[in-house]
Amino acid sequence: MLSRSLYPIDKLSTPLGKRDQAIILLALRLGVRRSDIVGLKFKNIDWQNDSITFIQQKTKIPVTLPLLTDVGNALMDYILNSRMNSEADEIFLRGHAPYKAMQPASASKVPLKYLSEFDSDDCPEKGLHILRRTAATKLFENNVSSSIISASLGHLNPNSADVYISTDSKKMRKCALRLYGIECSREELQ
């Protein structure tokens, strides 16, 4: 059971916390891959038109995503108040000197600082990818078509989003309540 919020205030007020919040929101709200998050440069953000445009590392396909208010605010807070001075073109920097671009493996570990209280057996898929999956699920729950979800996640195949939005029957069974007093035979169930 999670005993505190996903974003503990004490951790978010630090420079690394502000960076981490922006990274988490890019994955959670927009479904951006970790390699694309660490590759984001200042030129990729169009503040005037509230959009983010970049060429995906994995597919080499250009994608333009809306710069949602919470994502934009987190990015701006990190850039203006916490990002160290650096010659790097990339927005996200390592947390220690020399201040250069983060590596994808480091970015993938960011959510673990904040999700550490979850039981690892209940959440085998960790890191930024689980947040990307959550973004796809949220779109699906809002009746966005599978092809649009695939396009927003930058998939080449429109059916690729299906694995992100599939129902996990095994985990759902763990949540099922027993119906005591309502007994039936196997034949009645079929």
Number of C-alpha atoms within 10 A of each C-alpha: 6 10 7 10 9 13 15 11 10 8 15 15 12 14 17 19 21 22 26 25 22 24 25 27 22 27 24 21 19 22 25 24 23 25 17 17 26 22 22 21 18 15 13 16 21 13 13 6 9 13 15 20 17 19 16 20 14 11 10 11 12 11 14 14 16 15 21 15 10 13 21 20 13 19 25 17 17 24 19 9 13 16 21 19 10 14 9 13 14 18 23 28 23 18 15 9 9 10 16 19 20 18 16 16 13 12 22 21 15 20 21 13 14 20 18 11 13 13 11 11 7 9 11 9 12 15 21 27 19 19 23 24 20 19 25 28 20 16 18 19 11 9 9 13 13 19 16 16 25 19 16 19 23 24 18 12 10 16 13 17 24 16 10 19 19 11 11 8 9 8 11 9 9 9 9 8 7 7 7 6 6 6 8 8 7 7 6 7 6 5
